Amino acid sequence: MPTIHPFHSAQREMPTASSSQKVFMDITADNVPLGKLVFQSGDFETQNAKRDGGKSTFGEKYFDDENFDIQHDRKGILAMDNYGWEHTNSSRFYVTFRETPWMNNFHVAFGELVEGFDVLDAIENLGILEGNAAQQGRTKAKIVISNCGIYETF
């Protein structure tokens, strides 16, 4: 499944680009290049800290859920992160590290990782912080997206 078509579908507009296009992100951890993912994250207002930032590309804070056709049934699913209730998608999204069926029908999945599973594995292998709720789930190393975009080919 091409990543770009499901992404534009979730935003209620059809892409003008060819279906061979892919979204990529160059990933580093503590200044060490890990490689390229073909997508990942986005609350630039609060840097994902408070989960209350983000804007949709439509100029509104949120946009509606498109559908729940793609299931969270494997590693590498790309989906919108919402605020816990319907139609609260903004700019934040995530990629799964494993099957996450409890997210089905709550978060709109719109694509899948097509290249970069080695990078996803490297991020997962960094480990996560233990401790209070504010730290749980954060990686032990700082993950940086240093470059991203849409290309016809890599």
Residue pairs with C-beta under 8 A, 6 or more apart in sequence:
1 111
1 112
1 114
2 19
2 20
2 21
2 22
2 114
3 22
3 23
3 38
3 39
3 78
3 111
3 112
3 114
4 15
4 17
4 19
4 21
4 22
4 23
4 150
5 15
5 19
6 70
6 78
6 110
6 111
7 23
7 78
7 110
7 111
8 14
8 15
9 66
9 110
10 66
10 80
10 89
10 108
10 110
11 56
11 57
11 58
11 63
11 66
12 63
12 64
12 66
15 21
17 150
18 152
20 152
20 153
21 150
21 151
21 152
22 38
22 114
22 115
22 150
22 151
22 154
23 38
23 39
23 148
23 149
23 150
24 36
24 37
24 38
24 39
24 115
24 116
24 147
24 148
24 149
24 150
24 151
24 154
25 36
25 37
25 38
25 39
25 40
25 145
25 147
25 148
26 33
26 35
26 36
26 145
26 146
26 147
26 148
27 33
27 34
27 35
27 36
27 37
27 40
27 119
27 122
27 123
27 143
27 144
27 145
27 146
28 34
28 143
28 144
28 146
29 122
29 123
29 126
29 139
29 141
29 142
29 143
29 144
30 141
30 142
34 119
34 122
34 123
35 116
35 118
35 119
35 122
36 115
36 116
36 119
36 154
37 95
37 113
37 115
37 116
37 119
37 120
38 113
38 114
38 115
38 116
39 78
39 93
39 95
39 111
39 113
40 78
40 93
40 94
40 95
40 145
41 48
41 92
41 93
41 94
41 145
42 54
42 91
42 92
42 93
43 51
43 53
43 54
43 90
43 91
43 92
44 53
44 54
44 91
45 53
45 54
45 55
46 52
46 53
47 53
48 92
51 83
51 92
52 83
53 90
53 91
54 61
54 90
54 91
54 92
55 61
55 90
55 91
56 62
56 63
56 89
56 90
56 91
57 63
57 91
61 90
62 82
62 83
62 87
62 88
62 89
62 90
63 87
63 89
63 90
64 86
64 87
64 89
65 80
65 82
65 86
65 87
65 89
65 108
66 108
66 110
67 108
68 104
68 105
68 108
68 109
70 77
70 79
70 109
70 110
70 111
70 112
71 77
71 101
71 104
71 109
72 79
72 96
72 99
72 100
72 101
72 103
72 104
72 107
72 109
73 99
73 101
74 96
74 98
74 99
74 112
75 96
75 97
75 98
75 99
75 113
75 117
75 120
76 95
76 96
76 112
76 113
76 117
76 120
77 95
77 96
77 100
77 109
77 111
77 112
77 113
78 93
78 94
78 95
78 109
78 110
78 111
78 112
78 113
79 93
79 94
79 95
79 96
79 103
79 107
79 108
79 109
79 110
80 89
80 92
80 93
80 107
80 108
80 109
80 110
81 89
81 92
81 93
81 94
81 107
82 88
82 89
82 90
82 106
82 107
82 108
84 106
89 108
95 113
95 120
96 103
97 120
97 124
103 109
113 120
115 154
123 139
123 143
126 139
126 140
126 141
126 143
127 139
127 140
128 136
128 137
128 138
128 139
128 140
129 135
129 136
129 137
129 138
129 139
129 140
130 136
